Amino acid sequence: MNYTELVDHTDFMHIESEIKKIKKNDIPVISLCGSTRFEDDFKFLSVNLEPFSIILSPRIFLNGSSNDPIQVDVRRHFNETMSENIKLSYLKSLSKNMKQKIDMSDAVIIVNRDWYIGDSTREEIKYAEEKGIPVFYLFGNRAPLYKVGDSLDIEFEDRFYGITTGTLMVTEIYSEVRRSDILSAPATVTHNYKLKGDVRYQKGRIESIDEWFQSSDGKLVKSVI
């Protein structure tokens, strides 16, 4: 199960508390950055942050999927009538526009549903950080370390057989979100990885396993989910 539900009140309370620490302006200016495929998240954030901040958000969602007639028309025009050169110029203009918004901002919030951050958003994050502008991540910045299909050379302590090594493949990922009872605290994320392959136990025994592990202090340990 991935973290795909809409952001709840806890996340906004955390973001609000962090934004209010910024003393540059009485009412902070916030830029929203991220993939335009997350159109609903941008709109949701804009509405919920509006009472205590000035929001600078994309208005064109080329990768969105809403039935809003204006967005549908913009996507159709971009995909069907623009030449490749004009498309490139159009995208460069949008990128320049976003960086100018960042220049005017006291903070940036990255809309990173499912922890996705594309190349253009990475450039915007780097740009903001170089300017010394605080960057916050809507879904936290703890993306999974691995993806399905990755092969990992691991070493772990087996309860019965001691030190165990092997090359295992990631076949599934299960991400858990835990929320604090303290409203101003961010959610924490734990990623579990189902690994499959052959392992060699300390005494030389070889066995095939298909088990869950989680990342802990930079190491993979067995988990129960």
C-alpha positions in Angstrom: 0.0 0.0 0.0 1.4 3.3 -1.0 0.8 6.7 0.7 -1.7 8.0 -1.9 -4.5 9.4 0.3 -5.1 13.2 0.3 -3.1 15.1 2.7 -4.8 15.4 6.1 -4.9 18.1 8.8 -1.8 16.9 10.5 0.4 17.6 7.5 -1.0 21.1 7.2 -0.5 21.8 10.9 3.1 20.9 10.5 3.6 23.0 7.4 1.8 25.9 9.0 3.9 25.8 12.1 7.1 25.8 10.0 6.0 28.6 7.8 5.0 30.8 10.7 8.7 30.6 11.9 9.7 32.6 8.8 9.9 36.2 9.9 10.7 37.9 6.6 7.1 39.1 6.1 4.1 39.2 8.3 2.3 37.1 5.7 4.7 34.7 4.0 4.8 34.2 0.3 4.9 30.5 -0.6 5.7 28.9 -3.9 4.3 25.5 -4.7 6.5 23.3 -7.0 6.2 19.7 -8.3 4.9 17.7 -11.1 1.8 19.1 -12.8 0.4 15.5 -12.8 -0.6 16.3 -9.1 -3.1 19.0 -10.1 -5.5 18.1 -7.3 -2.8 18.4 -4.7 -1.8 21.9 -5.9 -5.4 23.0 -5.7 -5.9 21.4 -2.3 -2.8 23.1 -0.9 -3.7 26.5 -2.4 -7.1 26.5 -0.7 -5.8 25.3 2.7 -2.8 27.5 2.9 -4.5 30.7 1.6 -5.7 31.9 5.0 -2.2 32.5 6.4 0.0 32.9 3.3 0.2 34.2 -0.2 0.4 31.3 -2.6 2.3 31.3 -5.9 1.2 28.1 -7.7 1.3 26.8 -11.3 -1.9 27.5 -13.2 -1.2 25.3 -16.2 -1.2 21.6 -15.6 0.0 20.0 -18.8 0.3 16.5 -17.1 -3.0 16.9 -15.2 -6.1 14.8 -15.7 -8.9 17.0 -14.6 -11.9 17.7 -16.7 -11.7 21.5 -16.2 -12.5 22.9 -19.6 -9.7 25.4 -19.5 -7.0 22.8 -18.6 -8.4 20.4 -21.2 -8.1 23.1 -23.9 -4.6 24.1 -22.8 -3.5 20.4 -22.9 -5.1 19.9 -26.3 -3.4 23.0 -27.7 0.0 22.0 -26.4 -0.2 18.4 -27.5 -2.0 18.8 -30.9 -1.2 22.2 -32.4 2.3 23.2 -31.1 5.5 22.3 -33.0 8.3 20.7 -31.1 10.3 23.9 -31.1 7.3 25.9 -29.8 6.7 23.3 -27.1 10.3 23.6 -26.0 10.1 27.4 -25.9 6.8 27.2 -24.0 8.3 24.8 -21.3 11.4 27.1 -20.9 9.1 30.0 -20.4 7.1 28.1 -17.7 10.4 27.1 -16.0 11.6 30.8 -16.0 8.3 31.8 -14.6 8.5 29.3 -11.7 12.0 30.5 -10.8 10.8 34.1 -10.7 8.1 33.0 -8.3 10.7 31.3 -6.1 12.7 34.6 -6.1 9.6 36.3 -4.6 9.0 33.6 -2.0 9.8 33.2 1.6 9.6 29.4 1.3 8.9 26.6 -1.2 6.7 23.6 -0.7 7.4 20.6 -2.9 4.3 18.6 -3.9 5.9 15.1 -4.0 3.0 12.6 -3.9 4.4 9.0 -3.8 7.7 10.8 -3.2 8.0 11.6 -6.9 10.3 14.5 -7.9 11.0 15.0 -11.6 14.0 16.7 -13.2 12.5 20.1 -13.5 11.4 20.1 -9.8 14.9 19.0 -8.8 16.3 22.1 -10.6 13.8 24.3 -8.7 14.8 22.7 -5.4 18.5 23.4 -6.2 17.6 27.0 -7.3 15.7 27.7 -4.1 18.5 26.2 -1.9 21.1 28.2 -3.6 19.1 31.3 -2.8 18.8 30.3 0.8 15.0 29.9 0.6 13.6 27.1 2.9 12.2 24.1 1.1 9.5 21.9 2.7 8.2 18.6 1.3 4.5 17.9 1.5 4.9 14.1 1.8 8.3 14.3 3.6 11.6 13.9 1.8 12.2 10.2 2.8 11.7 8.5 -0.5 12.2 4.8 -0.8 16.0 4.0 -1.1 15.3 1.2 -3.6 12.7 0.4 -6.3 11.1 -2.8 -7.5 13.6 -4.7 -9.7 16.7 -3.5 -7.9 19.3 -6.2 -6.9 20.9 -5.7 -3.5 24.0 -7.3 -2.0 23.0 -7.5 1.7 24.3 -8.8 5.0 22.0 -9.3 7.9 21.9 -11.1 11.3 19.6 -14.1 11.2 18.2 -15.0 14.6 19.1 -18.7 14.3 21.9 -18.9 11.7 24.0 -15.8 12.5 25.5 -13.6 9.8 23.8 -14.1 6.5 24.7 -12.7 3.0 23.1 -12.8 -0.4 22.1 -11.0 -3.6 18.3 -10.4 -3.4 15.8 -8.7 -5.7 13.2 -6.1 -4.6 9.8 -7.5 -5.6 7.4 -5.3 -3.6 7.5 -2.1 -1.5 5.2 -1.3 1.3 5.3 2.2 2.8 3.8 2.9 6.2 2.9 6.4 7.4 2.7 7.1 11.1 1.2 10.3 12.4 2.1 11.9 15.7 -0.5 12.9 18.3 1.2 16.2 18.3 -0.5 18.2 15.6 2.6 20.3 14.8 4.8 17.2 14.2 5.3 15.8 10.7 4.3 12.3 9.7 7.1 9.6 9.8 7.5 7.2 6.9 8.9 3.6 7.1 9.6 1.7 3.8 9.5 -2.1 3.8 11.0 -4.1 0.9 10.1 -7.7 0.0 13.3 -9.4 -1.1 13.7 -12.6 -3.0 16.7 -14.7 -3.8 19.4 -17.1 -2.4 21.3 -16.4 0.8 24.3 -18.1 2.4 24.3 -18.6 6.1 27.4 -18.3 8.2 27.9 -22.1 8.4 27.7 -22.4 4.6 24.1 -23.4 4.2 22.3 -21.9 1.1 18.6 -21.2 1.1 16.1 -19.4 -1.0 14.1 -16.7 0.9 11.1 -14.4 0.0 10.8 -12.1 3.0 10.2 -8.5 4.1 12.9 -6.2 5.3 13.0 -2.5 6.3 15.6 0.1 6.3 17.0 0.9 9.8 20.0 3.1 10.4 21.1 2.6 6.9 20.9 -1.2 7.1 18.2 -3.7 6.0 16.7 -5.7 8.8 13.9 -8.3 8.8 10.4 -6.8 9.4 7.0 -8.1 10.1 4.1 -6.4 8.3 
